[in-house]
């Protein structure tokens, strides 16, 4: 039996609700028979009617409410309907939850689920990758799972970690990404990047939906040219596992960072900056970034495919990097 | 019980039952005023970092709400002019606020944040952020947690000003409180100025009660400078919220007897408005009311003022002597959890 990325997220929430009475889920359209815009909470309100609750369309207040509930000893999981709307809760997450431990010594145990990233036809306001906006606030962890097993394991861990966690779940992966099971024998701890594929010619750092694209690019390139890409899946963009990235760059001498976010700033810029600062001597060629275009995300599927990095453009960029 | 209709002030009870609350509230008001006088002089002497925010003119409504609350059971969310309420909640507020201004390592913030931002969330006072309206939904969440954990008979008091009612976050939170029927009393202290902006440029509805009614809350207006009236209104609103009648909305008219902060001379407040402040000065009104009821003699009042001055003086002297944070040893990490490294 195969399970999908969204099955894993739903399963993780179901178990969290079963295991811990302090856990509750709060968000727009998540309760009743409806079960959320993406059906991530389908059926959960039947089993846990008090702890799967509909909220008014009030992203700021939803997050503030979660902060208050966490201060009162609960472990809220907030579902934002789309990550694009989650930016309306940026103040609560960054300035309130994120600053709280530093200011008071009391961590705020909130998990904010953010359905993010592009899908065909999503357009400018239902497609964005906002991990960098949240990650720039001190005090916030940002998870970006790229596998079914990580979606399950990392969501469960997000609720165990006492600090605020932004959990970026990619909408394209929801039903496209499948695995035999959400269970892994020996999951990597949170904060550790994974070598998703070993290779000797260049390191490709990716996360979220760019990880499967990078893996496809690596397979294509190996078949077409014989070059072997090492793919590092960040898993969490904050904390950022620079140890694993630098160790990989030390082996390959070349770095390509792929992100679905816009080019200005962002995780790709952060990774390149850290490798340049801490590992310039390891590089045999200038580090390269591949991101979406510097424009809002377009609606038409043909434009959308051209706007974001894909297996083909990643392979092309890697080929160029290796030629340098 | 005898009820007295008083027009827009709502229902006044026979005040005799308010004696104990009134005396405690008055003590907190005097404590807060003594604090304000001291912290203002320290600011003018250049002894305080950053801003200083006073509660002059807000003392009656501020103390008159917190005096009905119990630390550990209830929630009290101060706004920037709530020193009297903080003192009515717990008199340690004087030392803790002094520590907060000086950045003492023994304070709740340890110098990492300061002034009126300090809180003690475990006891029911969240630590406010500067973004107006952002704490209202936090109070809602705190009361929801109490409901989920089976704590009954608790209430949350959420303070806000006239200006903050225009903030989107406040609107979201008020609506959410009403939808969840949470036991919260919202106090809108209207001192007629949001920093320098008068009510006429802040909202177009006739009264701020209109906003409360729009959320489906029970609303009430009172003269927030009148201690006995304030106590009657707050006692009733808090009882209604505790009894499960959902959030209550209290608009209290107050005075801006100070600048937004001590850096601000408030020259935008017209002289004719200021001239009326003297008659409504909350401490003077309360002193007169307590004397009329025969609850406080002149000698007792004089002794109380002296006690408060000394109490405040000692707290500042202690906070000022305490160690301040050492940047060389501070853990700058803003998270409580760190990953295992390979």
Interface residues (C-beta under 8 A of the other chain):
Chain A: X24 X50 X51 X55 X56 X58 X59 X60 X61 X62 X63 X64 X65 X66 X67 X68 X69 X70 X71 X72 X73 X74 X76 X91 X92 X95 X96 X98 X99 X100 X101 X102 X103 X104 X105 X106 X107 X138 X139 X140 X141 X161 X162 X163 X189 X190 X191 X192 X236 X239 X241 X243 X244
Chain B: X108 X109 X110 X112 X113 X117 X119 X121 X122 X126 X127 X129 X131 X134 X135 X136 X137 X138 X139 X140 X141 X142 X143 X144 X145 X146 X148 X149 X168 X169 X172 X173 X175 X176 X179 X334 X335 X336 X337 X338 X339 X340 X341 X342
